[in-house]
């Protein structure tokens, strides 16, 4: 397993330059636009077949339009906003929402998504931006997986981060447990050189790394001819029971 931090050059440790933030913002605006387009194409096909468009996607489209507005409003403080507006959220709920959002895209790529939940850990994060991390990773997996392939997303809570070392800018005591989310596809995998290129050119990976760093989380990738697994680890928080 190769931590993505080891694939970075020193100049890429932080998204500091305005031009780099703008590039990531473009990626993030494309995310909701793609979701909106996917649902519009789905509805067009339903109308062409003489069916009533499925209304379950209407709230998603409205939400994605609002997300574009939020991104533009927070352009100059894009990554800082992701770190400040945090709260306790259920990782599994964030993943479920990302899967629902990307259903049309998964169908377009011909990839089946298999969600496996062993535990539902809570983390301190901004659920919107954490969801964007998961969406970016899922899109990368869709692009790397052949038609008829599968993306397995596994969620667990563990006493260790599985070899990863979550760090961040907020300090604090060492976490006792970690939320671990694995995105495993059955594509053709990547060579070490390709992994380095993926870190530089993959959809929103610099954004993913920066957001996770703000939550004391990290991300690592393991790849072989049988497929690629991206592992995200975040410190989990105890569930408060009434």
N, C-alpha and C positions, 0 to 999 in steps of 0.2 A: 504494500500500500504506500503510495507516494503522496505525502501532504502537499497540497497545492502551494503552500507557502514556499516550499523548496524549489518550485518551478518559477518563482517570481524573481525579477531583477530588483535590486535595491530601490530603483526609481519608481517601481510599481507598488511599494509597500502601502501607500495610501492614495486615495483618489483626491488629489489636492488641486491640480490645475483645472481651471474652469473648462477648458476644452475637453478634458477627459470626462468631467461630470456631464457635459453636454452630450458626449457620445453615449454614455450610459442612459441618459434621459431619453435619447432617441430610441434605444432598445426598449426602454420601459413603456414608451408611448406606443410602440409597435405591438406590445403584448395585448393591451386591451383592444386595439384596433383589429388584431387578428381574431380575437374572441368574438367581437361584434360581427366581423365579416363571416366567421364560421356559422354563427346563428342565423344571419341573414340568408346565407346560401342554403342552410337547412330549411328555413321557412319557404324560400323560393321553390325548392324541390317539392315540398309538401303542397304548395299551392298549385304547381304544375301537375301534380297527381290528383288534383281535385279534393285535397284534404284540407282541413282547417289547421293553420299553423299551431304548433304546440306552444301554449302560453307559458309553460314553465320556464322558458328562456328569457321572457320579458324582463324580470327583475335583474337578471345577469347583465343584459345589455344596458339597462339603465345604470347599474352599478359601475360598469366599465366606462361609460361616458363620464360619470362622476369622478372616476379614478384618474382619467386624463386631466380633468380640471384640477384635481388635487396635485398632480405631478407638476403641472404648469405653475400653479400658485406657489409651489415650494421649490422652484427651479434653483434658486441661488443657495438654498440650504438643504439640498436634496438628501444627502446621506446623513446630515446632522438631524434632520427630522425623523429619520428612521430610528435613530438612537434615543431620541428624547421622548417620543410619544409611546411609551411602553406600558404594558400591563400584563397580568397573568392570563395566559391563553392556553387552550388545549391543542397540542400539536396535531392530534388526529383530526380535530374539527377543521383546522387550517388545511390539512392535506385533502380531506374530503371535499372541501370547497374548491380547491385547485383542480381536482379530478373532474368535478361537475362542470367547472368552467371550461375545461379543455376537452370535453366529450366530443364536440364536433371535429376538433383537430385530430384527436386520436383515431376517429373513424376515417378521416381523410387520409391519414398516414397508414391505415390498416393495422394499427397496433392495439393490442388489448392491454388494459391496465388492471393489474391484480393487486388489491390492497390487503395487506396482512397486518393485523394489529394484535400484538401480544399484550401490550399495556398502553394506556393513554396518559402519558406524562404531561405535566404542566410546565411551562417555561415563562420567563419574563421576556417579552418581546412585543413589538408592534405587529399584530396579526396581519395587517395589510402588507407590510413589507416582507414579513416572513413568508407570506403566501407568494409574493413575487419571486422570492428565492426558489421555492418549490416549483413554481410555474416555469422558470427559466431552466431548471434541471430537467423537468419533464420534457420540455421542448427539445432540448439537446438529445435526450434519449429517443424521442420519436424520430428525429432526423437520422440517428445512428442505427435504428432498428429496421430490419426488412419487413416488407408487407407480410402480415400474418404472424409477426413477432409479438413479444410480450414484454411489458415493463412491470416488474414487481417492486412495489413500494412496501417496505417493512418498517414498522414502528415498534420500538421497545424502550424500556427504561433499564439502565444497567449501572452497576457500581463503578464501572470504568468507562472511558470513552473509546474503548477498543483500539488502543494504540495512538489515538489522537490526543492532542494537548490543547484543549480549549483555552484561549487567552482572550484578552480584550482590554479595553480602555477604562473599564469601570472598577477594576481592582476587586477587593473583597477576599473572603476566605475561599479556600479550594472547595469546589462543589463536592457533595457527597455522592450524588447520583447524576446521571446524564440521560437526556432524551436522545436516542440514536435513531436516525431516519436513513434508511438505505434505499437508493434508487438503482435497481439492477436490471439492465436490459440484456437481450440475447443477440446483440449485433455482432459485428466482426471484430470489435475491440480496436485498441490503438497501440502503436509502438511508443517507446519513451519520447522520441522526437515529436511524434504527433500529439502526445499529451502536452508537451510544452507549447506547441502551436495552439492547441485547444484552449489553454489557459489565456492566451493572448487574443484569440479570435472567437472563442465560443460565445454563444448568445448570453450576454449579461453575466459572465462568470466573475468579472472584476466587481460588478455590483453585488453579486452574491457574497463574495469574500468580504467586502467592506461591511455589508449589513450584518453578517454573522459575527464579525469581529466586534461590532458594537454591542452584541449580546453575549460576549465572552464565548462565542462558539467558533467552530472551525469546520473545514471541509477537506476531504481527501478523496483520491480517486485510485481505483485499482482496475487494471484492464488486462484482458487476455483475448486470444482468438475466440473464446466462448462468449465474450461480452464485456461490458463495463459496469462497474459499481461505484457510484458516488455516495459517500457516507457523510452525513451531517451530524455533528454532535453539539448539543447545547446543554448547559447546566439546567437541571430540572429543579422545581420548587415543590415543597410539600403541599399536598392537597389539604385545604382547610375544611374541616368538617364541623357542621353546626351541632 
